Amino acid sequence: MNRIENVKKIVKILAAVVLAITALVTVLFIIHFVSIEKYNDEWRIFTPNSTSTQVLVDVHPRGGATDSWLKRDTGLGTNLIGKIYDLVVTNNAHTNMEDWQIRFNIGGNCYLNNGWCGTFEVHQFKESGGEISQTIDLRNYEYSEVGLKNYLIGSDLLLPLADGDYFIYHPDAGASGEVPIKGSSDIEGSVTCGIILYSTFGDVDLSDYELSYRLHKSVWEGSEGKVYSFAYAFLFLFLMILGTVYIVSVGFEERFVKQGQMLEDSMKICCNLADSRDYHSKGHSERVAELSRMIGEKMGMDKSDCDLVYNAALLHNIGNVAVSEQILRKNGKLTGDEYSDVKKHTVRGSEILRDVKSIPHAWEAALYHHERYDGTGYPYGKKEEEIPLIARIVAVADAYDAMNTDRPYRSKLMREQIREELIKNRGTQFDPAVVTAFLDLMGERNL
């Protein structure tokens, strides 16, 4: 058996071993995934008697001069004392508290008046038997729709609560940030909600409560998640090296095609790993790669160069593995520090790919695809021809896919809106020649 056949045999054996290890890691990862999903679906209970340190609940009257007052002329035969109570829920679980609600059991007569920013599920029990219940936003309601026993004193709605009644506070899932309550190994998150209660005797006893909550842990979080993340990255790189060695050893076109497919599959595993870090980007890298190849063809590149552009674009976001998943999956606006962390994915991606000889320009696509033609991009502020052509092509394809994809904060743009954005940014954000080629493609292929 000649030297090439020996090399091919060794590579095949090593590839089989690596694939077997990959299969074993995948089975273990599926078990890990199911365990995490079970963890995330579980509703946990916290009461004043709980010994758990995952959460803390503190309910107390505010102490400011304007946080309590006396209401006269109530029409109830007595004056009432109004107070604002702060409800503070602290998440010590080192992972996000995805959802929560808290029930307060009432031990004496009082009146519920207002609260922020969530809703109140109120349960009143009749003396004659039976129950009245309703969920109401006490900051925004129609009085005609209030089905609970109530007193309207001026503009104040008072919902009477007696011994045995209870109410459940459901936090606001909107801009108030009451859910989820952030948490990580480095920070403890907390929210503060306000409740206004009236009574005839002073402080209302809110010590009988039951907090229900669900935690959310990412499959990539913690020591196990990091092990799987690095294991897949290592196996991918090892498979890539084996694929490269095998391609060189074969020397025949049919073998080159076969191993080229093997290399492409390995790269897709890697791009899927990068895209899986952000569930809003599923399939993004493959779409950008295909669009980049089409642009290369339109600009007159030969097949080998177009294949190189495709493979490089497929890995342009590999640096996402170095960015926190919580930041990548954040629905709201990023903070300055978070945006700085996101921008690091270009440099980290180039570091991962710089020594990959089989795709010599992949690191350039990863490093420079967020540079702008006018020099205002990142990470280095390069402009015009200083930016490698492969990165200028990927930049247009990347922007088109972002505009053509639904995001949590907006729907995808209409076809004409995308054309207008590309034309508007031609010569500032994008290379004019690349935009011209892509606009032609949009017309020819009805993109």
C-alpha positions as CSV (number, residue, x, y, z in Angstrom):
1,M,0.0,0.0,0.0
2,N,1.5,3.3,-1.1
3,R,2.0,6.3,1.1
4,I,-1.1,8.1,0.0
5,E,-3.3,5.1,0.7
6,N,-1.7,4.8,4.1
7,V,-2.5,8.4,4.8
8,K,-6.0,8.0,3.6
9,K,-6.5,4.9,5.8
10,I,-5.2,6.7,8.9
11,V,-7.4,9.7,8.2
12,K,-10.4,7.5,7.8
13,I,-9.7,5.7,11.1
14,L,-9.2,9.0,12.9
15,A,-12.4,10.4,11.3
16,A,-14.4,7.4,12.4
17,V,-13.1,7.8,15.9
18,V,-13.9,11.5,15.9
19,L,-17.4,10.9,14.5
20,A,-18.0,8.2,17.1
21,I,-16.9,10.6,19.9
22,T,-19.2,13.3,18.3
23,A,-22.1,10.9,18.3
24,L,-21.5,10.1,22.0
25,V,-21.2,13.8,22.9
26,T,-24.4,14.4,21.0
27,V,-26.3,11.7,22.9
28,L,-25.0,13.1,26.2
29,F,-25.9,16.6,25.0
30,I,-29.5,15.5,24.3
31,I,-29.7,14.1,27.8
32,H,-28.4,17.3,29.1
33,F,-30.9,19.3,27.0
34,V,-33.8,17.3,28.3
35,S,-32.6,17.8,31.9
36,I,-32.3,21.6,31.4
37,E,-35.8,21.8,29.8
38,K,-37.3,19.9,32.8
39,Y,-35.4,22.4,35.1
40,N,-36.8,25.3,33.1
41,D,-40.4,24.0,33.2
42,E,-40.6,23.4,36.9
43,W,-42.6,25.9,39.0
44,R,-40.9,26.4,42.4
45,I,-42.6,27.7,45.6
46,F,-41.1,30.1,48.2
47,T,-42.8,31.0,51.4
48,P,-41.7,32.8,54.6
49,N,-40.9,29.3,56.0
50,S,-38.7,28.2,53.0
51,T,-35.1,27.5,53.6
52,S,-34.1,28.1,49.9
53,T,-31.7,30.9,49.2
54,Q,-32.5,31.1,45.5
55,V,-34.9,34.0,46.1
56,L,-35.7,36.6,48.7
57,V,-39.0,38.4,49.3
58,D,-39.3,41.6,51.3
59,V,-42.6,43.4,51.8
60,H,-42.6,46.5,54.0
61,P,-44.3,49.9,54.2
62,R,-42.4,52.8,52.7
63,G,-41.0,55.1,55.3
64,G,-41.2,58.5,53.5
65,A,-43.3,61.4,54.7
66,T,-45.7,61.2,51.7
67,D,-45.9,57.4,51.7
68,S,-48.8,57.2,54.2
69,W,-51.8,59.4,54.7
70,L,-55.2,59.7,56.4
71,K,-58.4,59.5,54.3
72,R,-61.4,61.2,55.9
73,D,-65.0,61.4,54.8
74,T,-64.9,57.9,53.5
75,G,-68.6,57.2,53.8
76,L,-67.7,54.0,55.6
77,G,-68.2,55.4,59.1
78,T,-64.5,55.6,59.9
79,N,-61.3,57.2,58.7
80,L,-58.8,55.1,56.7
81,I,-55.0,55.0,56.8
82,G,-53.5,54.6,53.3
83,K,-49.9,53.3,52.9
84,I,-47.6,52.3,50.1
85,Y,-46.0,48.9,50.5
86,D,-42.8,48.0,48.6
87,L,-42.7,44.4,47.3
88,V,-39.0,43.5,46.6
89,V,-38.3,40.1,44.9
90,T,-34.6,39.3,44.6
91,N,-33.2,36.5,42.4
92,N,-30.1,34.8,43.9
93,A,-30.3,31.7,41.6
94,H,-27.4,32.7,39.3
95,T,-29.7,32.4,36.3
96,N,-32.7,34.3,35.0
97,M,-36.1,34.1,36.8
98,E,-38.2,33.7,33.7
99,D,-41.6,34.1,35.3
100,W,-43.1,34.6,38.8
101,Q,-46.2,35.5,40.7
102,I,-47.0,36.0,44.4
103,R,-50.1,35.3,46.5
104,F,-50.9,37.3,49.6
105,N,-53.4,35.7,52.1
106,I,-55.3,38.3,54.0
107,G,-55.6,37.9,57.8
108,G,-57.7,41.0,58.6
109,N,-59.9,43.7,57.1
110,C,-58.2,46.0,54.6
111,Y,-58.8,47.6,51.2
112,L,-56.8,47.2,48.0
113,N,-56.5,50.4,46.1
114,N,-53.7,50.4,43.6
115,G,-50.4,48.9,42.5
116,W,-47.7,48.9,39.8
117,C,-46.8,47.8,37.3
118,G,-48.6,44.4,37.1
119,T,-52.2,43.2,37.5
120,F,-54.0,41.9,40.6
121,E,-56.0,38.6,40.7
122,V,-58.4,39.3,43.6
123,H,-60.5,36.6,45.4
124,Q,-63.3,37.8,47.7
125,F,-65.3,35.2,49.7
126,K,-69.0,36.0,50.5
127,E,-70.3,35.5,54.0
128,S,-73.2,33.5,52.5
129,G,-70.7,31.2,50.6
130,G,-69.3,31.4,47.1
131,E,-66.4,33.5,45.7
132,I,-66.0,36.5,43.6
133,S,-62.7,36.7,41.6
134,Q,-61.4,39.0,38.9
135,T,-58.0,40.0,37.4
136,I,-57.7,43.7,37.2
137,D,-55.1,46.4,36.3
138,L,-55.8,48.9,39.0
139,R,-54.0,51.6,37.1
140,N,-56.1,51.2,34.0
141,Y,-59.7,49.9,34.2
142,E,-63.3,50.7,33.3
143,Y,-65.4,51.0,36.4
144,S,-68.4,49.5,34.7
145,E,-66.4,46.3,34.2
146,V,-65.4,45.9,37.8
147,G,-67.2,42.8,39.1
148,L,-65.7,42.7,42.6
149,K,-67.3,44.1,45.7
150,N,-66.0,47.7,45.9
151,Y,-66.3,51.2,47.2
152,L,-65.8,54.2,45.0
153,I,-64.6,57.1,47.2
154,G,-64.0,60.1,45.0
155,S,-61.7,58.8,42.3
156,D,-60.3,56.0,44.5
157,L,-61.5,52.4,44.0
158,L,-61.3,50.4,47.2
159,L,-61.6,46.6,47.0
160,P,-62.5,45.3,50.5
161,L,-60.6,42.2,51.7
162,A,-61.5,40.2,54.8
163,D,-59.9,37.4,56.7
164,G,-59.6,34.4,54.3
165,D,-59.6,36.5,51.1
166,Y,-56.4,36.7,49.0
167,F,-54.9,38.4,46.0
168,I,-52.2,37.3,43.5
169,Y,-49.9,39.9,42.0
170,H,-48.9,39.1,38.4
171,P,-45.9,41.1,37.3
172,D,-45.8,43.2,34.2
173,A,-43.9,41.6,31.3
174,G,-43.5,44.9,29.4
175,A,-41.1,47.7,29.6
176,S,-41.2,47.9,33.4
177,G,-38.7,44.9,33.5
178,E,-40.5,43.0,36.3
179,V,-40.0,39.8,34.3
180,P,-37.7,38.2,33.7
181,I,-35.6,39.0,36.7
182,K,-32.0,38.8,35.5
183,G,-29.5,36.8,37.3
184,S,-26.0,35.3,36.7
185,S,-23.0,34.0,38.6
186,D,-21.8,37.6,38.9
187,I,-25.0,39.5,39.7
188,E,-28.2,39.3,41.8
189,G,-31.2,40.8,40.1
190,S,-34.2,42.3,41.8
191,V,-37.4,44.1,41.1
192,T,-39.5,46.4,43.3
193,C,-43.3,46.7,42.9
194,G,-45.6,49.0,44.7
195,I,-49.0,48.2,46.4
196,I,-51.4,50.7,48.0
197,L,-53.6,49.4,50.8
198,Y,-56.0,51.1,53.2
199,S,-56.9,49.9,56.7
200,T,-58.4,51.3,59.9
201,F,-55.5,50.2,62.2
202,G,-52.2,51.0,60.5
203,D,-49.9,48.4,58.8
204,V,-51.5,45.6,57.0
205,D,-49.9,42.2,57.7
206,L,-48.6,40.8,54.4
207,S,-46.3,38.2,55.9
208,D,-48.5,35.2,54.7
209,Y,-47.4,34.9,51.1
210,E,-46.5,32.3,48.5
211,L,-44.1,33.1,45.6
212,S,-44.3,30.8,42.6
213,Y,-41.5,31.1,40.1
214,R,-39.7,29.5,37.1
215,L,-36.0,29.7,36.4
216,H,-34.5,29.6,33.0
217,K,-31.0,28.1,32.4
218,S,-29.4,28.0,28.9
219,V,-28.1,24.6,27.7
220,W,-24.7,26.4,27.2
221,E,-24.7,27.8,30.7
222,G,-22.7,26.6,33.6
223,S,-19.7,24.2,33.6
224,E,-21.6,21.4,31.7
225,G,-22.7,23.8,29.0
226,K,-19.2,25.2,28.5
227,V,-17.8,21.7,28.2
228,Y,-20.3,20.8,25.4
229,S,-19.6,24.2,23.7
230,F,-15.9,23.7,23.7
231,A,-16.2,20.0,22.8
232,Y,-18.2,20.7,19.7
233,A,-15.8,23.5,18.7
234,F,-12.8,21.2,19.2
235,L,-14.4,18.3,17.3
236,F,-15.3,20.6,14.4
237,L,-11.7,21.9,14.1
238,F,-10.3,18.4,14.4
239,L,-12.6,17.2,11.6
240,M,-11.7,20.2,9.6
241,I,-8.0,19.3,9.9
242,L,-8.6,15.7,9.0
243,G,-10.7,16.7,6.0
244,T,-7.9,19.0,4.8
245,V,-5.3,16.2,5.1
246,Y,-7.5,13.8,3.2
247,I,-8.2,16.2,0.4
248,V,-4.4,16.8,-0.1
249,S,-3.7,13.0,0.0
250,V,-6.3,12.0,-2.5
251,G,-5.2,14.1,-5.5
252,F,-8.1,13.0,-7.7
253,E,-11.1,15.2,-8.6
254,E,-13.8,12.7,-7.5
255,R,-12.2,12.4,-4.1
256,F,-11.7,16.1,-3.8
257,V,-15.5,16.7,-4.4
258,K,-16.4,14.1,-1.8
259,Q,-14.1,15.6,0.8
260,G,-15.1,19.1,-0.1
261,Q,-18.6,18.1,0.9
262,M,-17.3,16.7,4.1
263,L,-15.5,20.0,4.8
264,E,-18.7,22.0,4.0
265,D,-20.8,19.8,6.3
266,S,-18.2,20.4,9.1
267,M,-18.3,24.2,8.5
268,K,-22.1,24.1,8.6
269,I,-21.9,22.4,12.0
270,C,-19.7,25.3,13.1
271,C,-22.0,28.0,11.6
272,N,-25.0,26.3,13.2
273,L,-23.2,26.3,16.5
274,A,-22.6,30.0,16.2
275,D,-26.2,30.7,15.0
276,S,-27.6,28.5,17.9
277,R,-26.2,31.0,20.4
278,D,-28.9,33.5,19.2
279,Y,-32.3,31.9,18.4
280,H,-33.2,35.0,16.3
281,S,-30.3,34.1,13.8
282,K,-31.3,30.5,12.9
283,G,-30.1,29.7,9.4
284,H,-28.5,33.2,9.1
285,S,-25.0,32.1,8.2
286,E,-26.1,29.7,5.4
287,R,-28.3,32.4,3.8
288,V,-25.5,34.9,3.9
289,A,-23.1,32.4,2.4
290,E,-25.4,31.6,-0.5
291,L,-26.1,35.3,-1.2
292,S,-22.3,36.0,-1.0
293,R,-21.6,33.3,-3.6
294,M,-24.3,34.8,-5.9
295,I,-22.8,38.2,-5.6
296,G,-19.4,36.8,-6.4
297,E,-20.8,35.1,-9.5
298,K,-22.5,38.4,-10.6
299,M,-19.2,40.3,-10.2
300,G,-17.4,37.8,-12.5
301,M,-15.5,35.6,-10.1
302,D,-14.6,32.1,-11.2
303,K,-16.0,29.0,-9.5
304,S,-13.1,28.4,-7.1
305,D,-13.2,32.0,-5.9
306,C,-17.0,31.9,-5.5
307,D,-16.6,28.7,-3.4
308,L,-14.1,30.4,-1.3
309,V,-16.4,33.4,-0.7
310,Y,-19.2,30.9,0.2
311,N,-17.1,29.1,2.7
312,A,-15.7,32.2,4.3
313,A,-19.2,33.7,4.6
314,L,-20.5,30.5,6.2
315,L,-18.1,31.2,9.1
316,H,-18.3,35.0,9.3
317,N,-20.2,34.8,12.7
318,I,-18.1,32.0,14.3
319,G,-16.9,34.6,16.9
320,N,-20.3,34.5,18.5
321,V,-19.1,31.6,20.5
322,A,-17.1,34.1,22.6
323,V,-20.1,36.4,23.3
324,S,-22.4,35.9,26.2
325,E,-25.6,34.1,25.1
326,Q,-27.7,36.4,27.4
327,I,-26.5,39.4,25.4
328,L,-27.1,37.7,22.0
329,R,-30.6,36.7,23.0
330,K,-31.5,40.0,24.6
331,N,-34.7,41.4,23.1
332,G,-34.3,45.0,24.3
333,K,-31.7,47.7,23.5
334,L,-28.1,46.7,24.4
335,T,-26.1,48.8,26.9
336,G,-22.8,50.3,25.9
337,D,-20.9,47.6,27.6
338,E,-23.0,44.9,26.0
339,Y,-22.6,46.4,22.5
340,S,-18.8,46.5,23.1
341,D,-18.9,42.8,23.9
342,V,-20.9,42.0,20.8
343,K,-18.4,43.9,18.6
344,K,-15.6,41.6,19.9
345,H,-17.1,38.7,17.8
346,T,-15.3,40.0,14.8
347,V,-11.8,39.9,16.3
348,R,-12.5,36.6,18.1
349,G,-13.8,35.1,14.9
350,S,-10.6,36.1,13.0
351,E,-8.5,34.6,15.8
352,I,-10.3,31.3,15.5
353,L,-10.0,31.2,11.7
354,R,-6.6,32.9,11.0
355,D,-4.7,29.6,11.0
356,V,-7.3,27.7,8.9
357,K,-5.4,27.1,5.7
358,S,-8.2,25.5,3.7
359,I,-10.2,28.7,3.7
360,P,-7.4,31.3,3.5
361,H,-9.6,34.4,3.6
362,A,-12.2,33.3,6.1
363,W,-10.6,35.3,8.9
364,E,-10.8,38.5,6.8
365,A,-14.6,38.0,6.3
366,A,-15.0,37.4,10.1
367,L,-12.8,40.4,11.0
368,Y,-13.9,43.1,8.6
369,H,-17.6,42.4,7.7
370,H,-18.7,45.2,10.0
371,E,-16.4,47.8,8.5
372,R,-18.1,50.5,6.6
373,Y,-17.0,51.9,3.2
374,D,-16.8,55.4,4.6
375,G,-14.5,54.3,7.4
376,T,-16.9,54.6,10.3
377,G,-17.3,50.8,11.0
378,Y,-15.5,48.5,13.4
379,P,-13.2,47.0,14.6
380,Y,-10.5,49.2,12.9
381,G,-12.3,51.9,10.9
382,K,-11.0,50.7,7.6
383,K,-12.5,52.3,4.4
384,E,-12.9,51.7,0.7
385,E,-10.3,49.4,-0.8
386,E,-8.6,48.9,2.6
387,I,-11.4,46.5,3.4
388,P,-10.9,43.1,1.7
389,L,-13.4,42.5,-1.2
390,I,-14.6,39.3,0.5
391,A,-15.6,41.3,3.6
392,R,-17.3,44.0,1.4
393,I,-19.4,41.2,-0.2
394,V,-20.3,39.6,3.1
395,A,-21.3,43.0,4.5
396,V,-24.0,43.5,1.9
397,A,-25.3,39.9,2.1
398,D,-25.3,40.1,5.9
399,A,-27.3,43.4,5.9
400,Y,-29.8,42.1,3.4
401,D,-30.5,39.0,5.4
402,A,-30.9,41.1,8.6
403,M,-33.4,43.4,6.9
404,N,-35.3,40.4,5.3
405,T,-35.7,38.6,8.6
406,D,-38.3,39.1,11.4
407,R,-36.8,40.3,14.7
408,P,-38.4,40.6,18.1
409,Y,-38.5,44.4,17.8
410,R,-39.7,44.6,14.2
411,S,-41.0,42.7,11.2
412,K,-38.9,42.1,8.2
413,L,-38.7,45.0,5.7
414,M,-40.6,45.0,2.4
415,R,-38.6,44.3,-0.8
416,E,-38.8,47.9,-1.9
417,Q,-37.7,49.1,1.5
418,I,-34.6,46.9,1.4
419,R,-33.8,48.3,-2.1
420,E,-34.1,51.8,-0.8
421,E,-31.8,51.1,2.3
422,L,-29.2,49.6,0.0
423,I,-29.3,52.5,-2.4
424,K,-29.3,55.0,0.5
425,N,-26.2,53.4,2.1
426,R,-24.3,52.9,-1.2
427,G,-20.9,54.5,-0.8
428,T,-21.3,55.1,2.9
429,Q,-21.9,51.7,4.5
430,F,-21.5,49.6,1.4
431,D,-19.1,49.2,-1.6
432,P,-21.1,50.8,-4.5
433,A,-19.9,48.1,-6.9
434,V,-21.2,45.3,-4.6
435,V,-24.5,47.0,-4.1
436,T,-25.0,47.5,-7.8
437,A,-24.3,43.8,-8.4
438,F,-26.7,42.8,-5.6
439,L,-29.5,45.1,-6.9
440,D,-29.2,43.5,-10.3
441,L,-29.5,40.1,-8.6
442,M,-32.7,41.3,-6.7
443,G,-34.2,42.0,-10.1
444,E,-33.0,38.9,-11.9
445,R,-33.8,36.4,-9.2
446,N,-36.8,38.2,-7.5
447,L,-35.1,38.3,-4.2
